[in-house]
Amino acid sequence: MKEALRRQNIGQMRAKRVQRFAWRHAASGGSMCIIGNERIGKTWSYLPTLCQHIILKTPPRILDNTDRGPSCIIVCVNENEGDEIAQLCMGLLGPTRLDFVQVVKALSRNCIEEVAETMRKPCGILIATVDNLVKLYMLNGKTKSIFNPAALKCVAFDGIDSIWRGGRTHCQKIIYWILTVLRFEKGHSQLFVVGRLWIDSFMKPLMRELPDILLVFEDALEAAMFAGINFDFIVSKNYNGEIQKILAEKQMMKKRVVLACSGNIDVSALSKLLNTKSIDNLVIEQFDQKTNQLYKDWCKSHMSRVLVVAEDAIDKLRGGRIDFLVHYGYSNWPFFKAQFSIFYNNYLCGIEKFHGISVVVMRPSEFEQAWLFCDFMLKHSRHPPESFLTILNECRIYSDTSESRSDFPLCRMLKSYGNCIRHLCFFRHFLWDHETKPLDDAPTKGTIKFYVISSVNPAQTAVRLIEKATARYYMNTPLSYFGDKLRLHYESMLSHPRCTKPLINDVYVLKIHNLYQRVGITRIESADRIEVKQLDSGVEFYIVKQNELLICYEKFKDEPCEAYDLRITGLAPFNMERIWPDDAKKLVRHKFFNLPAKPNCVFTADINFGFLDLFFVENIYDSSGNDLNSFVLKHIPMYTDSGVHMRIQKCISEAQPSI
């Protein structure tokens, strides 16, 4: 294996920073978690130890006729990542053996039975996506065991943030299983977790079971999240004045304050400015032996001078703890994150005792920095500060005005939450006055009773009022008498007249999942890209070609739309795109609504308010009194945005006259 490592240009003299900490600990039998940026050598930090286990454990396992299953498991993000890791493993393990499968891949949907058959005998490394590993675990013991806990020496999660984001429920099942059957301590099994982000809800339960775990943070901001550093967020037009006010207040409190200066800021000039404001300070422009001693003296001193540090020097300072880190200016995100390395000494002093506080001051125009920080907070299951979200929305509205987007469709995120927090969005972010009028004959207040047509995601449900009774279920879709009549009519036709001149808001018939149903045109890009929305059998949007649209006959065209789009007010996932993960959608569909098992179940909700074609409710209740909000809160990472109604009212009040 040494020769294989040499060919890969991997070795002690060429080790990257995280590997210098990781290799010795992994080789001694300890578990570890490495968090850092892409391409810093995280996978190579555990791979040599894992492959060494295979080389050492293979001979005795081959001779044991009762043995089965892998010696090591690597859980990866997707098939592409798994294939890359498999190639690295095969390069380290050497020539393929005829009597022993060194690498088993469970990466595609249709491979489970074949992989399970291979695992009935001893094998080396199982590389699997988390959902496929759950399927294999569920098969274990049904006909014959395919896992041998006594032989399982390593479990690795490679890319834990992406794995967790795409399959939280599956991750929890795997963690419960491995903690039940394995002992993660020296002399037994090892657990390796590597990824881009620190996932608190994944790692905290594991930490209690891993007495010898090594934590390596290449990213200083991720380390700050782990250690519980607190944040103060301030938005101010008077940027310099706000910074000076903060420094003066902290100095009066006799707190240890570091002012981290980004980019090309003249630190000496800033120091002189602070002196004119009677803010006593000490400057470190560059790191050398002299300034290092200066910093150590400052750490030992009981004086409350503000330490003004240039960005290039801050990650080299090591000394006593600090109370406040105030950020001045902004150059780029990596440099900004590196400033949090100043808290390293707080961790050594005890994070329970000295949390430290980061003070982030932002101008109302700093869209990029605000977006990056909001994205970071959401990725760590924390709600971003409302003031930063306001920056994003106001910058978006300003760009609409400057880029003249009056002809663009309205942004759907704005419709749903009253703001848009995407990094890029090419839709309109203001209302025309005709868009503020409620739909005709639509419920706007009070309790409604309905059947559920489909669950789009935990916050969005397509429903039909009970006045439109269900005639039958067609491929698990409940159809009203009108919907069934339309379906039968178009199924009986030998030929269908097709759309020749599509117009916005026109009603047509489209075959979706083998069901003929009405749709309305919402956007036309070209004859090959027409966006339509379901009117009766759902509320989702589809991109279709013009020749797929069928003429809707008059006897069907004028019937009122049957599907209502219900939204749980403010219910949101932890990401800036506000996209719910697939496992969360499936959980709500199959566990809460479970429509095939509960046909004709009547649900109720109290309408909070209506906006365009959306109806916002506080909660949805089934016939047994179970409510959707409690179910989602218990099983799915989410937060409730309490400002939705207020923001939508603001959008309505600022609607522009129609052109």
C-alpha positions, 0 to 999 in steps of 0.5 A, spaced: 500 500 500 505 504 501 507 504 493 500 505 491 500 511 496 506 514 493 503 513 486 498 517 488 503 523 491 500 521 498 505 521 503 507 524 510 512 529 507 506 531 502 500 531 507 495 536 507 494 540 513 488 536 516 492 529 514 497 531 519 492 531 524 488 525 522 493 519 519 496 518 526 489 518 530 486 514 525 492 509 525 491 508 532 484 506 532 481 512 534 474 515 530 474 522 527 470 528 524 473 532 519 470 539 517 473 543 511 472 546 504 472 542 498 479 538 496 483 539 502 484 532 503 478 529 507 477 523 504 485 521 504 485 522 511 481 516 513 482 512 506 489 509 508 487 506 514 480 503 512 484 500 506 489 497 511 483 494 515 481 490 508 488 488 507 489 485 514 482 482 515 482 479 508 486 472 509 482 470 516 475 472 513 476 468 507 477 461 510 471 462 515 465 459 511 460 462 516 462 469 515 459 474 511 458 482 509 463 487 509 469 489 513 468 497 512 462 501 509 463 508 506 456 512 505 457 517 500 453 522 497 451 519 490 453 515 484 458 519 481 462 520 488 461 513 490 465 511 483 470 516 485 471 513 492 471 506 489 477 507 484 481 510 489 480 504 494 481 499 488 488 503 487 490 502 494 488 495 495 492 492 489 490 487 484 483 484 484 482 477 487 478 471 485 476 469 491 474 475 495 470 481 492 474 487 495 469 493 493 462 492 493 458 498 490 451 499 492 450 506 488 444 505 483 437 503 484 436 497 481 443 493 484 440 491 491 439 484 490 445 483 486 449 487 492 445 483 497 447 476 494 455 478 494 454 480 501 452 473 503 460 472 503 465 476 506 467 482 502 471 488 503 469 495 502 461 496 501 460 503 498 453 505 498 448 511 498 445 512 504 438 510 502 441 504 499 444 502 505 438 502 509 435 498 504 440 493 505 440 493 512 432 492 512 434 486 508 439 483 513 436 477 516 430 476 512 433 470 509 440 470 510 444 475 514 448 479 510 452 483 515 457 481 520 458 486 526 464 482 529 467 483 522 465 491 521 471 495 523 470 502 519 464 506 518 465 512 514 460 518 512 463 522 506 460 528 505 456 528 511 452 535 510 450 533 503 448 526 505 444 529 511 441 534 507 438 529 502 436 523 507 435 525 514 431 520 516 435 515 512 441 517 516 438 517 523 436 509 521 443 508 520 446 511 526 441 508 530 443 501 527 450 502 527 450 505 535 446 498 537 451 493 533 458 496 534 462 499 539 466 505 537 472 505 541 480 503 540 480 495 539 473 495 536 470 499 530 472 506 528 467 512 525 470 517 520 465 523 518 468 528 513 464 534 510 463 541 508 459 543 514 458 541 521 451 538 522 450 539 529 443 534 529 447 529 526 454 529 530 451 531 537 448 524 539 454 521 536 459 525 540 456 521 546 458 514 544 465 516 541 470 517 547 476 518 543 473 522 537 478 527 534 475 533 531 479 537 526 476 544 523 479 547 517 474 552 517 474 557 522 467 559 522 465 552 522 469 551 528 465 557 531 458 554 530 460 547 533 463 551 539 457 556 540 460 562 538 454 567 539 452 573 533 450 580 534 447 582 527 446 590 525 444 593 519 446 601 519 447 606 514 452 610 518 457 604 518 463 607 521 459 611 526 455 604 528 462 601 529 465 606 533 459 606 538 460 598 539 467 599 540 466 605 545 460 601 549 465 594 549 471 598 552 466 602 557 464 594 559 472 593 560 471 587 555 477 584 550 475 586 543 478 585 537 477 589 531 478 585 524 479 589 518 478 586 511 481 587 505 485 594 503 483 598 509 489 602 512 489 599 519 494 605 521 489 610 519 483 607 522 487 607 529 488 614 528 480 615 527 479 611 533 484 615 537 480 622 535 473 618 538 477 617 545 477 609 543 484 607 546 487 601 541 493 597 539 494 596 532 497 589 529 498 590 521 502 584 520 505 578 523 512 577 526 516 576 532 515 583 535 507 583 533 506 576 536 509 578 543 505 585 542 499 580 542 501 576 548 502 582 552 495 584 550 492 578 552 496 578 559 494 585 560 487 587 564 487 594 560 481 594 555 484 597 549 481 595 542 486 590 538 485 593 531 488 587 527 489 587 519 486 581 516 492 577 513 495 577 521 489 575 524 489 567 523 496 567 526 495 570 533 495 565 538 494 567 545 488 568 551 481 568 550 477 574 547 470 577 548 468 580 542 470 580 535 468 586 531 468 585 523 470 591 519 469 591 512 469 585 507 473 583 502 471 576 500 467 570 504 474 565 505 477 571 508 471 573 512 471 566 515 478 566 517 477 571 522 474 567 526 480 563 528 481 568 533 476 564 537 481 558 538 484 560 544 476 561 547 476 553 545 482 552 549 479 556 555 473 552 555 467 553 550 462 552 556 465 558 560 467 563 554 463 563 548 465 569 545 461 574 541 461 575 533 459 582 531 457 583 524 455 590 522 452 591 514 450 596 510 443 596 507 447 595 500 451 589 501 447 583 498 452 578 497 455 578 504 448 578 507 446 572 502 452 568 504 451 569 511 443 567 511 445 561 507 450 559 512 445 560 518 440 556 514 445 550 513 446 550 520 439 550 522 438 557 524 434 562 522 437 568 519 436 575 522 430 579 519 434 585 518 439 581 513 433 578 509 430 585 508 437 587 505 436 581 500 429 583 498 430 590 498 436 589 493 432 585 489 426 590 488 432 595 486 434 590 481 427 589 478 427 597 477 434 598 474 433 592 469 426 593 467 422 587 469 415 589 468 414 584 463 416 578 467 412 573 471 411 574 478 416 570 483 413 564 486 417 565 492 415 572 493 408 569 493 409 564 498 413 568 503 413 575 501 420 576 499 425 572 495 432 570 498 435 566 492 442 568 490 439 569 483 432 570 480 430 572 474 422 574 475 418 580 478 418 582 485 413 587 485 405 587 484 401 590 479 394 593 482 390 588 478 394 582 482 391 584 489 384 583 488 382 576 491 379 570 486 372 570 485 368 565 489 374 563 493 374 562 501 378 568 504 376 566 512 373 561 516 374 554 517 374 549 510 373 542 509 376 538 504 379 532 500 386 532 499 388 531 492 396 531 493 401 533 498 406 537 494 411 538 500 410 539 507 408 546 506 404 546 500 397 541 499 393 541 493 385 540 496 378 540 493 372 542 497 368 537 500 362 540 495 366 537 490 365 529 492 370 524 490 367 520 484 373 515 484 380 514 485 384 514 478 392 511 479 391 514 487 388 521 484 382 522 487 377 525 481 371 529 482 365 527 478 367 533 473 374 530 473 372 523 471 367 525 466 372 529 462 377 523 463 372 519 460 370 524 454 378 524 452 379 517 453 374 515 448 376 520 442 380 517 437 383 523 435 384 530 439 384 537 436 391 540 438 393 547 440 395 552 435 395 559 438 397 558 445 395 565 449 396 566 457 391 564 461 388 560 456 385 553 458 387 546 455 387 539 456 393 535 458 395 528 459 399 528 466 401 521 469 396 518 464 390 522 466 387 527 462 386 534 466 385 541 465 391 546 465 392 553 464 397 557 461 402 561 465 408 563 461 410 562 454 417 562 452 417 558 445 413 553 442 417 548 445 417 551 452 410 553 455 409 553 462 402 550 465 399 549 471 394 544 473 387 546 475 383 540 478 387 534 479 393 538 483 396 545 483 403 543 480 407 547 474 409 543 468 413 545 462 410 542 455 410 543 448 405 546 444 403 540 440 402 536 447 396 541 449 389 539 447 383 543 445 378 544 451 371 543 449 366 549 451 362 544 456 369 543 460 372 550 459 367 554 464 367 550 470 370 553 476 377 550 478 377 545 483 384 545 486 386 549 491 393 551 493 393 551 501 400 553 504 402 553 512 403 560 513 411 561 514 413 553 514 420 553 511 426 548 510 433 550 512 435 553 505 435 559 501 432 556 495 426 554 500 426 547 497 424 541 501 428 535 501 425 529 498 425 524 504 421 530 507 416 530 502 415 522 502 414 522 509 408 527 509 405 524 503 406 517 506 405 518 514 401 524 515 396 524 509 397 516 507 391 517 501 391 510 499 389 508 506 385 513 508 380 514 502 375 520 502 378 522 509 375 529 510 381 534 512 379 541 516 383 548 516 382 555 518 384 560 513 388 565 515 388 569 509 388 569 501 393 572 496 392 571 489 391 563 488 394 561 494 390 560 501 394 561 507 392 556 513 395 556 520 394 548 520 391 542 517 387 537 521 385 530 519 378 527 521 382 524 528 384 531 530 392 530 528 395 536 525 400 537 520 404 542 523 406 538 529 407 532 525 412 536 521 415 539 527 417 533 530 420 529 524 422 534 519 428 540 520 424 546 519 422 553 521 416 558 522 417 565 518 413 569 522 413 575 518 410 572 511 403 575 512 406 582 514 411 582 508 405 580 503 401 586 506 407 590 504 407 588 497 400 589 496 400 596 499 406 598 494 403 595 488 404 599 482 398 601 477 397 596 471 401 598 465 
